[in-house]
Amino acid sequence: QVQLVESGGGSVQSGGSLRLSCAASGFVFSTYDMSWFRQAPGEGLEWVSTITSSGYGDAYANSVAGRFSVFRDNAKNELFLQMNSLKPEDTAVYYCGCLHRDAQWASRSRSDYEFWGQGTQVTVSS
């Protein structure tokens, strides 16, 4: 059974940091590119970042570049998102997704993802 379980969300003040985790099971994690998305209240799903299966390549949305960092531990089947200098506009539910093998790199389309986690809430107060 495939599972992606996010954790690490919480409430922080503006300028603070959080590290999100996504624990994967039920599939060969190390062979899939992985992404983070987020959804703010009343908004659509927003792509945040993608990392290659090896962990050597990554991409970021302009809104988080320079503040967020994605990395992974393939030995432990875990994906991470280090979030620094958080802003109130980063408030959202954050999801990890497993990019379909045939999909475009760093796809922003929900339909290009095979598996999703249940999400973890991040709230940033000013």
N, C-alpha and C positions, 0 to 999 in steps of 0.2 A: 504494500500500500504506500503510495507516494504521499509524503508529507513535507510541507515547508512551514516552519513555526517561527514567527518573528517574536523577538523580545527586546527589552532594553528601553522601551519608550517611557515617557514620564513628563513631568512638568518642570520647566527650568525658566530662569529669567533670561531676558535678552542678553546676548553675549556669552551665554553659557555653552556647555558641550554635552553631548550624549553619544553613546555608541550603541547602535542597533545591531542585533544579531539575527541571523536566519539559519535555523538548524534544518538540514535536509536529510531525508531518508527515503528509501524505497526506489531509488534510481541511482545511476552512476553519476553522481554530482560532478566529479572532476572532468566530465566530458561535455558539460553544458556551459555556455555563456549564461550569466545571470544578471538580472537588473533589479534596481529599486525604483519604485513608483510611489507617488503620494496622492492623496485626495483630501483637499481642504473642504470644510463645510460648505455645501452648496456649489461646489466646483466639480469639474470633471477630473478624471485620472490624469496625472501629470508624470511624465517620465523624469527620473532624477539622475540615474547613472547606470552604466553597464560595465561589466568586467568580463574579460575573456575567460575561457575554461582554465587556461594556465595561470591566470592572474597577472600576466605581464602586460595586458593592454586594458585601457579603461577610457571612459567617456563620461562627460558630465553636462547637465543642463547649464546654460549660462547663469541661471539664478543661484546656483550652488557652487559653481566652479571657484576653486581657491578656498572654499570653506569646508566642503565635504570631501571625504576620501573613502573610496570603496576598496575592499581587499577581501581575500578569502583564504581559508585553510582547507585545502583539499584532503589532507590527512584526517581531519575531523569533520568533514562535510559541513562546513560552516561558512557563511557569507556575512560580511560586516559592512556597516556604514558608519564611519566616524564623522560626526557633525560638530563643527566648531563655529564660533561666532554666530550662534543661532539668533534669528530674528523672529518677531511675531508672525511674519508672513510664512515662516516655515511650519507653522502649526498645521497639522494634518494627520491623517492615518497613513502610515508608511507600510508598503507591501513589498515583499520580494517575489520575483517571478523568474521562471525558468524559460529561457528563450528557445523556441523550437529550432531544431538543427538547420532547417532549410530557410529560416527567416533572415531578413536583412540584419546585419550587425547593428546593435543599439536601436532596434526598432522601437518606435513610440506607440505602436499599435497593440492594443490589448489582445487581439486575436492571434498575434504571433507568439504568444506565450502558452506553453503547455500546462504549467502548474503554477499555482499561486498560494501564498500564505494567507492567513486570516487577518493580518494587519496588526500594527501596534500604534497606539496613539502618542503623538508628540505634541505638547502644548508649550508654547513660548510666550511668556508674559513680558510686557514692556516695563 
